[in-house]
Amino acid sequence: MPEPLADPARDRSGLWIAIETGILYGIVTIGMSIWHPSSSPLSSGGWEHVLLPWSIPFYTFGAIFLEYLLRLGALCIAFWLLHVLVFRRRFRQPIFWSLAAIAALYEIWPYIIIDIHAQRWGSVALSAIEPLYVSNVFEGWLLWRYGWFTPIVFRLAFYLVWHILFGGFAGPLFGH
């Protein structure tokens, strides 16, 4: 993975890609929440967002913690163990992408389990193309291509749009 702060042009490019795609994913998530009846704030019993001003420190910490847990912690440590210790620096990309795909399951796993218990096999199969899973795999790509800081920036941009702005300002519109 790239050394942090070694290539300013690459770092700048990676940051902009992370910011722009994080914002885009936040907009997609808002659209899905409003459009899809089962996940719409209008049909749920409560508002799933922490309200302003507490949402700012809550989701900032949450974004950094989650990225450390998934990509900087689990993915990087498992990658080092397998790539360096087990496979003696062979199979670098297949190991990384296998682990990135597994780490990306973390957020969708509760939904997959519900679908498995309900025997909704089509939903289980479609989980791999759901935006939540794809965004987590994309964050693996950001880590691989631009280094450790970009998945955190992506998650911060996403949480800014989805949880802080939408969650903070749309709650009163939906009666929460």
Buried (B, 14 or more C-beta within 10 A) or exposed (E): EBEEEEBEEBBEBBBEBBBEBBBBBBBBBBEBBBEEEEEEBEEEEEBEBBBEEEBBEBBBEBBBEBBBEBBBBBBBEBBEEBBEEEEEEEEEEEBBBBBBBEBBBBBBEEBBEEBEEEEEEEBBEEBBEBEBBBBBBBBBBBBBBBBBBBBBBBBBBBBBBBBBBBBBEBBEEEEB
